[in-house]
């Protein structure tokens, strides 16, 4: 289990017991990018609607708005399908049918076992993380496939071979035309494709930042 895959996540933790919140947040901070906290469902709902939350961990019994009501409002009133894990005491079984109907992604029995919580977060988020990685790889393949053909690969190799230590290319169309014996329209079109694919970024005239470091490792 590679817990490093959780490092880019923003997690919302909703808990009305301040001591439990502080202790749990202290540990969660070591595993995710950021832990947003709320003391009740109303506050949690506001954060979920205004922050880029990847996953929610919420208690059920809370003042103002309980965890089930918060998740229901998110899904049914605001159309936000954020993965949710419920923390519940044994006495909260009356709410479990509602949670099942709302397709809550996981349940943790209180008092919280932090290992179980981390495992649940990982299990819930892994398919989503993997999907994003696959989509990212597919985008790179699609982008590069559009560049293959004729002199285009030679132009790409020339750019990569002439990057400085900060992955910046200093050169003109004329430099490439003379080095590779290609026409100006071919070079111009290639640069447009690289910029459009998010591989190059024009910093200023004759200066380009190569953004996809994974392609030159």
C-alpha positions in Angstrom: 0.0 0.0 0.0 1.6 3.2 -1.2 0.4 5.9 1.2 2.4 8.5 -0.7 -0.5 8.6 -3.2 -2.5 10.4 -0.6 -0.1 13.3 -0.4 -1.9 15.5 -2.9 -5.4 15.1 -1.3 -7.4 17.8 0.5 -9.5 16.2 3.2 -12.4 17.7 5.1 -12.8 16.4 8.7 -16.1 17.2 10.4 -16.2 16.5 14.1 -17.8 18.3 17.0 -15.6 16.8 19.7 -12.6 19.2 19.8 -10.2 16.8 21.4 -11.0 14.0 19.0 -10.7 16.5 16.1 -7.3 17.8 17.2 -5.8 14.4 17.8 -7.0 12.9 14.6 -6.1 16.0 12.5 -2.6 15.9 13.9 -2.1 12.4 12.5 -3.9 13.0 9.2 -1.7 16.0 8.5 1.2 13.5 8.0 -0.6 11.7 5.2 -2.5 14.3 3.1 -1.8 17.7 1.6 -4.2 19.6 3.8 -6.9 18.8 6.4 -9.8 21.3 6.6 -11.8 21.0 9.8 -15.4 21.9 10.7 -17.2 21.5 14.1 -20.7 20.7 12.6 -22.5 19.9 9.4 -23.3 23.4 8.5 -19.7 24.5 8.6 -18.6 21.4 6.8 -21.1 22.0 4.0 -19.8 25.5 3.5 -16.2 24.3 3.3 -17.1 21.4 0.9 -18.8 23.9 -1.4 -16.0 26.4 -1.4 -12.8 24.4 -1.1 -11.3 21.8 -3.5 -12.1 18.9 -1.2 -11.2 15.4 -2.4 -12.7 13.3 0.5 -14.8 13.9 3.6 -14.5 12.2 7.0 -17.5 13.1 9.1 -19.1 12.2 12.4 -22.8 11.6 12.4 -24.1 13.1 15.7 -23.4 16.8 15.6 -25.2 20.0 16.4 -27.0 22.2 13.8 -26.6 19.7 11.0 -25.6 16.0 11.4 -23.2 14.2 9.1 -26.0 12.4 7.2 -27.8 15.7 6.6 -24.6 17.3 5.4 -23.9 14.6 2.9 -27.5 14.5 1.7 -27.4 18.3 1.1 -24.1 18.0 -0.8 -25.3 15.2 -3.0 -29.0 16.1 -3.6 -29.1 19.9 -3.3 -25.7 20.8 -4.6 -24.8 17.9 -6.9 -21.4 17.4 -5.3 -20.4 13.7 -5.3 -17.4 13.9 -3.0 -16.3 10.5 -1.5 -17.4 10.3 2.2 -16.4 8.2 5.2 -18.7 8.3 8.2 -17.4 7.9 11.8 -20.1 6.4 13.9 -20.7 5.1 17.4 -22.6 1.9 18.0 -25.6 3.8 19.1 -25.8 5.5 15.6 -27.2 2.4 13.9 -30.5 4.2 13.2 -28.6 6.4 10.7 -26.9 3.6 8.8 -29.8 2.9 6.5 -29.8 6.6 5.5 -26.0 6.4 4.9 -26.4 3.3 2.8 -29.1 5.0 0.7 -26.7 8.0 0.2 -24.0 5.5 -1.0 -21.5 6.6 1.7 -18.1 5.1 0.8 -17.0 3.9 4.2 -17.7 3.5 7.9 -15.4 3.8 10.9 -16.6 2.8 14.4 -15.7 5.2 17.2 -13.5 5.5 19.0 -11.5 5.9 15.8 -8.6 3.5 15.1 -6.3 5.7 13.1 -4.9 2.7 11.1 -8.4 1.7 10.0 -9.2 5.3 9.1 -6.1 5.7 6.9 -6.8 2.3 5.3 -10.3 3.4 4.5 -9.2 6.7 3.0 -6.7 4.8 0.8 -9.2 2.2 -0.3 -11.8 4.8 -1.2 -9.4 7.1 -3.0 -7.2 4.6 -4.8 -9.5 4.0 -7.8 -10.0 7.8 -8.2 -6.2 8.5 -8.0 -5.5 5.7 -10.5 -8.1 7.0 -12.9 -6.5 10.5 -12.8 -3.0 9.0 -13.4 -4.3 6.9 -16.4 -6.0 10.0 -17.8 -2.8 12.0 -17.4 -0.8 9.3 -19.2 -3.4 9.1 -22.0 -3.1 12.8 -22.5 0.7 12.6 -22.8 0.4 9.7 -25.3 -2.2 11.6 -27.3 -0.2 14.8 -27.3 3.0 13.0 -28.4 1.2 10.9 -31.0 0.1 14.2 -32.7 3.7 15.3 -32.9 5.2 12.2 -34.5 5.9 12.3 -38.2 8.4 13.7 -40.6 10.9 16.0 -39.0 8.8 16.7 -35.9 10.5 14.1 -33.7 13.9 15.5 -34.7 12.8 19.0 -33.7 11.6 17.7 -30.3 14.9 15.9 -29.8 16.8 19.1 -30.7 14.8 21.1 -28.2 15.4 18.6 -25.4 19.1 18.2 -26.2 19.5 22.0 -26.0 17.7 22.7 -22.7 19.7 24.4 -19.9 19.8 23.2 -16.3 16.4 24.8 -15.7 14.8 23.1 -18.7 14.7 26.3 -20.6 15.3 26.4 -24.4 17.0 29.5 -25.7 16.9 29.4 -29.5 15.3 30.7 -32.6 13.3 29.1 -35.4 16.3 29.9 -37.7 18.7 27.9 -35.4 16.5 24.8 -35.8 16.0 25.3 -39.5 19.7 25.4 -40.1 20.5 22.5 -37.8 17.9 20.1 -39.1 17.3 21.4 -42.6 13.6 21.9 -42.1 11.2 24.6 -43.4 10.0 27.5 -41.2 6.3 26.5 -41.4 7.3 23.0 -40.1 9.1 24.5 -37.1 6.4 27.1 -36.4 3.7 24.4 -36.5 5.7 22.1 -34.2 6.1 24.9 -31.6 2.4 25.6 -31.7 1.6 21.9 -31.1 4.0 21.7 -28.2 2.6 24.8 -26.6 -1.0 23.5 -27.2 -0.1 20.2 -25.6 1.2 21.9 -22.5 4.8 20.6 -23.2 6.3 24.0 -23.9 5.5 27.4 -22.4 6.7 30.6 -24.1 8.5 32.8 -21.5 9.5 35.5 -23.9 10.9 35.9 -27.4 13.1 32.9 -28.3 12.9 31.6 -24.7 10.7 28.5 -24.0 10.2 26.5 -20.8 10.0 22.7 -21.2 7.2 21.8 -18.7 7.0 18.1 -19.0 10.0 16.9 -17.1 8.7 13.3 -17.0 9.4 13.1 -20.8 13.1 13.9 -20.4 14.0 11.7 -17.4 
